[in-house]
Amino acid sequence: MNKTALTKTYTKDIQNSCLNSKKIVLSLATISFLASCTHATLTPEIKTYEETNRHAKARSGLQSRNSNNETINNLQTSTKTISGTGNTLVIESSGTITISNGGQQAVNFQPNSSTSTFLNKGTLIGGNNTASVQLEANGNNGVNIETFDNQGIIGNGSSKFGVTVFFGGGGKDNSKSIINNFSNSGTIHSNAGESIYFGNANISSFVNSGTIKSKQGAGVNISQGTSIGNFNNSGTIEGKKVGVRVNSTINTFVNSGLITTTVKGVHWSDGIGINANVKTLKNTGTIQGFSAPIRSSGGTIETLINEGTMKGESIGIYMSGGLVKTLINSGTINQNNSATWAAGIKLQNNSTIENIINTGSIRSNAFGISVTGGKFGTLTIKDGGMVYGKYSAIGVGRSQTLGDLYIDGSSNNGTVSGIYSEEHGILLENNSQTQKIELKNGGIIKGNIDGIRLINSASLSGEMILSGEGSRVEGGRGAGILNRSGKIEGSITIKDGATVTATSNRAIANSGSGSITGGITVSGKNTKLQGNIINIGNASIGSDIKIEDGAKVEGGLVNQDNGSISGSVQVSGGSSIDSITNEGNGAISGSITVDKDSKLDSITNTSTSSTGISGSITNNSDNKLEISNSGNIGGKIESTGSADMVISNSNGGTISGGISSSGSGSTSISNSQGSTINNGITVSGSAQVEISNQGSVGKDENGNTVTNNGSGSVGIKDWLVSTDKNTGKLNTVVIGGSRAFNVKVENITVDQSNVDLEELNDINNIISGVNQNNIGNIGTNGSGEISLSYDPITGKLTTDFNLNASISGATFRSLISTTSRRSTFIDNVMGNSMQSFALASSSKSQSIAMSEKGNLYADASDYIKSDLNNGSYGSNKEHSLFILPYTSSQNVELSLNEESKGHTKGTIIGYSTLKDSGIYGVYAGYEDTKMGSTYFDINNRTYYAGLKYFNTLFTTEKGQEVYIKAQGKAALIKNDLTEKIGNNEAKAEPNSYAYGVNTALGMNFISNKDIFSPEIGLAYEGGYTEAFSMKDTIGQATVKGGERTYANYLNLFSTKTSLTWFRDWLPNLKTSVELGAKFNINPKVEAEARFGNIKVSDEFDLPRVQKFVSTSFIVPVNEAFYFSLNYNGMFDKDGNTHTGFAQFNYLW
């Protein structure tokens, strides 16, 4: 069950049941009572007490003046009947009337009788089916008693009723009974029925200082047609289901004693149940009921005052109908039940309380004050008044109404007025309405979730004003003030030292489709928002947000999702706010202003909305402001104060109004790639301004990109000069202003994307208006294939080309790297396969000669696993087979001075056979290689194949073996080349072809279990790459006129020398270590390319020396399977490779 739901209420009311009996006693009294015991309904035509009493007294004056004075001081067992006029009846303390007949009363006042005094000091006990004292009436006449005074006992709990005044049924004033003074200081005690029942009677004064109680019925039932002038209880009135039931008019009802019920667990059990007009109801004592101390189901109570205690299990004061004009509580109203329909004060069934003034305590384990079917007028909490509700202190249910709420924290006794809740201080539910919320003079609104919560079209039609030192709205994990899809048609004002806070750091949260029409103002010294102002979802703030006159927002303003702020944001008068963030699709339609002596640390705008921040941003303070923008700022950014300002425009951000620095604080401007500043940059103050631009900066109305009229220094740290996408012309940086000569340029970069190379012949095409001696470095944003040199003395600009730094050079270095790696890999893998023959025949010399190291991963094929257990030792093997999937990583210098990491995946299959003339091998495979750098991505797929041969030439007299190796190979390489210039890309897909042969001679020197093998070899590597043109795929990465690389031929010769140490540790454990170097004989390769209309020739330089190291850990499993763990490292000036792999060879 939702604890905040205020709509679950009792749906049934207790019914006043008429007396039923299978044996109907046909006495006049019984018939009269049954006729009058009906549901009490409020009749507008009921006459006032004064009107009715005036007619009754006139009637009494016309009656007979015969007198009947009687005193009883003994025991009697028959009914004492009073008739006629002028009667006086006194029962002394020793007098007793006890009736054994169930249908007879102890005392019966007949219709049309009059009695001046009825005084009981003794005991009066009627039958168990009737009253002890009964006043009868007929259709024409009632009973007239001047004084009814009970100081003894009436009923004693055995008679059905205590005292009854029955309705005569005539419906006329003269049928009413009249009692001028009714007092009880003794005991009136009934059994099944009411202790006192007033029907169609006029009672001037009803005073109880004794005990009135009923075992099964009401203590006092004031029924239809009755009026009471003054009802004063200082004693005890007790009933089973209701203490006092009021179904007729009372002028003044004062309780200073106890009114209570005895039963628990029934649907309704009320201290006082009211369905009539009561002018004044005042409690200075205690009223309690299991259901409610006071329950009103109709009528009007003009003034309800509680100065005592009201205790209810379910509800404190329950309005299920009717009207209370003014409710004043200075006492205590407690409600204990935690059911979600329970409350301290609850309105239902279109009931109304026009005015509540609480200076006391209202506590509930559910809702403090709740309206689920009706409306409150004005609710005032002051002079230390407190309202507590577990779920909410004040809850306004669906479509219900609360008028104005005032909380005044001032108090004479030091107690602070406030409302408190474990969940929500104030809860306004779906479509509910309230007019105004005002908190002042230190008052408190606190909820451990939300301080104030509006949801789902709940409406606050007026203002929310929080003011005064110590005044606080406190939230917990929710928000201080939460408006979730509600409507605040006025404004929110926090001023004069008030605080809004929440442990969630959300001081004010406007979410969903919530709207705040009148804006938000935080004003005054010591005024604080401890947390953020959050506007999220589709929420809107329709006016300005003002932080003024020394106020502090210890958080930020966060506008998220589709949130909109229609007004401006102003920080003034020495106020402060940490940050302003506009993100998602948020929009701030006004400007942002920070005045002198005020403080705003940062502004972040990442909104994707076309509005973004539509106004300007002005900083006139002496506190540093950082602005980060990747969205749209429609106005300009201006620094007019003494504070430093840092502006970062990135990720496609736009500042439409330009940037102006006219203060004395330093300004740093960074405009990243793809971002735009329109209307230029203007400097007119004494500040130091530093500019870094990699995006686009437009010109002002005078045609200047940067205007310097200031006395400070302006430095361009770095500037990217863009090109026109259509013409290729440069967007010249124009420096203007009276002090343009003072602008210094540290570095300027030309965007070579689509640039017309003719533009690079004149420095004024790049930058103009600046003192040329103040220009530092000039370059391009490419990989270095186009470089610029500027001589400030002569003003000459020179363009140079470097193919080593181009896509051509990157492709060449990648091709050489992968070809060298693959050659070494194939040598080692095939060598491992061939050496298995030597190991199988235990020839150490042949095994070391074949021991070449690989650099990749290998695995055995499943179909040959059976030989692991079935290998026959001592047999000669003639065939070797392997299938090897592999992966490798390598570092290559693609872009100059940048080591790029890449990886290769592939598969090779190889076969070797042993013949008398030597060992012959054949192999084939494919591999995918991916390499990337800042300026280039080079991906390719290679298909390769080759032949390999080994043989021992001769053995020396000392046993040294001299051997020869040879290999031929070829490969097809399908390239995928990408060139990156800024955010632009171009691609090409040429083919490359690689081929080569190599041979080597070596000798094995054997010493016991060790073999040392020096080797020398000669190799030829050939290659050819097709001519290709770069095609723009994203933007325009190439220069105007395009870029083409011509066919490239590779013919390289190299020598190799190495030394290998092999050791045979055990029959099933052998190791090998090889150290060597490769020497390139002709490390220069010619290359040609075209940029636009300019042809360029260049040379590519290969590393002269490549070093390598290889190790192997060899385990012969049996004569069919050989397993090895291998490592290979290759090193040169352009990169390195580190590889480990495991290899299985199968022999048969």
Sequence and secondary structure as in RCSB ss.txt:
>XXXX:A:sequence
MNKTALTKTYTKDIQNSCLNSKKIVLSLATISFLASCTHATLTPEIKTYEETNRHAKARSGLQSRNSNNETINNL
QTSTKTISGTGNTLVIESSGTITISNGGQQAVNFQPNSSTSTFLNKGTLIGGNNTASVQLEANGNNGVNIETFDN
QGIIGNGSSKFGVTVFFGGGGKDNSKSIINNFSNSGTIHSNAGESIYFGNANISSFVNSGTIKSKQGAGVNISQG
TSIGNFNNSGTIEGKKVGVRVNSTINTFVNSGLITTTVKGVHWSDGIGINANVKTLKNTGTIQGFSAPIRSSGGT
IETLINEGTMKGESIGIYMSGGLVKTLINSGTINQNNSATWAAGIKLQNNSTIENIINTGSIRSNAFGISVTGGK
FGTLTIKDGGMVYGKYSAIGVGRSQTLGDLYIDGSSNNGTVSGIYSEEHGILLENNSQTQKIELKNGGIIKGNID
GIRLINSASLSGEMILSGEGSRVEGGRGAGILNRSGKIEGSITIKDGATVTATSNRAIANSGSGSITGGITVSGK
NTKLQGNIINIGNASIGSDIKIEDGAKVEGGLVNQDNGSISGSVQVSGGSSIDSITNEGNGAISGSITVDKDSKL
DSITNTSTSSTGISGSITNNSDNKLEISNSGNIGGKIESTGSADMVISNSNGGTISGGISSSGSGSTSISNSQGS
TINNGITVSGSAQVEISNQGSVGKDENGNTVTNNGSGSVGIKDWLVSTDKNTGKLNTVVIGGSRAFNVKVENITV
DQSNVDLEELNDINNIISGVNQNNIGNIGTNGSGEISLSYDPITGKLTTDFNLNASISGATFRSLISTTSRRSTF
IDNVMGNSMQSFALASSSKSQSIAMSEKGNLYADASDYIKSDLNNGSYGSNKEHSLFILPYTSSQNVELSLNEES
KGHTKGTIIGYSTLKDSGIYGVYAGYEDTKMGSTYFDINNRTYYAGLKYFNTLFTTEKGQEVYIKAQGKAALIKN
DLTEKIGNNEAKAEPNSYAYGVNTALGMNFISNKDIFSPEIGLAYEGGYTEAFSMKDTIGQATVKGGERTYANYL
NLFSTKTSLTWFRDWLPNLKTSVELGAKFNINPKVEAEARFGNIKVSDEFDLPRVQKFVSTSFIVPVNEAFYFSL
NYNGMFDKDGNTHTGFAQFNYLW
>XXXX:A:secstr
  TT                 SS    HHHHHHHHH S     TT   HHHHHHHHHHHHHTS    EEEEE SE
E S EEE SSSEEEEE TT EEE  STT  SEEE TT EEEEEEE SEEE  TTSEEEEE   SS   EEEEEEE
 SEE TTTSSEEEEE   S  SGGGSEEEEEEEESSEEEESSS SEEE SEEEEEEEE SEEEESSS SEEE TT
 EEEEEEE SEEEESSEEEEE SEEEEEEESSEEEE   SSS  EEEEEES EEEEEESSEEEESSEEEEEEEEE
EEEEEESSEEEESSEEEEEEEEEEEEEEE SEEEE    TT EEEEE TTEEEEEEEESSEEEESSEEEEESSEE
EEEEEE TT EEEESSEEEEE TT EEEEEEEE   SSS   EEEESSEEEEE TT EEEEEEEETT EEEESSE
EEEEETT EE S EEEESTT EEEESSSEEEEEES EE S EEEETT EEEEEEEEEEEEETT EETT EEEEST
T EEEEEEEE TT EE S EEEETT EEEEEEEE TT EE S EEE TT EEEEEEE TT EE S EEE TT EE
EEEEE   SSSSB S EEE SSS EEEEESSEE S EEE SSS EEEEE TT EETT EEE SSS EEEEE TT 
EE S EEE SS  EEEEESSEE   TTS SEEE SSS EEEEEEEE B TTT  B  EEEESTTGGGEEEEEEEE
  TT  GGGGG GGGTEESS GGGEEEEEESSSSSEEEEEETTTTEEEEEE GGGSHHHHHHHHHHHHHHHHHHH
HHHHHHHHHHHHHHHTT HHHHHHH     S     GGGTTHHHH  TT    EEEEEEEEEEEEEEE STT EE
EEEEEEEEEEEEEEETTEEEEEEEEEEEEEEE SSEEEEEEEEEEEEEEEEEEEE TTS EEEEEEEEEEEEEEE
EEEEEETTEEEEE  EEEEEEEEEEEEEEEEETTEEEEEEEEEEEEEEEE  EE EEEES  S TT EEE  EEE
EEEEEEEEEEEEEEEETTEEEEEEEEEEEES  EEEEEEEETTEEEEEEEE  SEEEEEEEEEEEE SSSEEEEE
EEEEEEETTEEEEEEEEEEEEE 
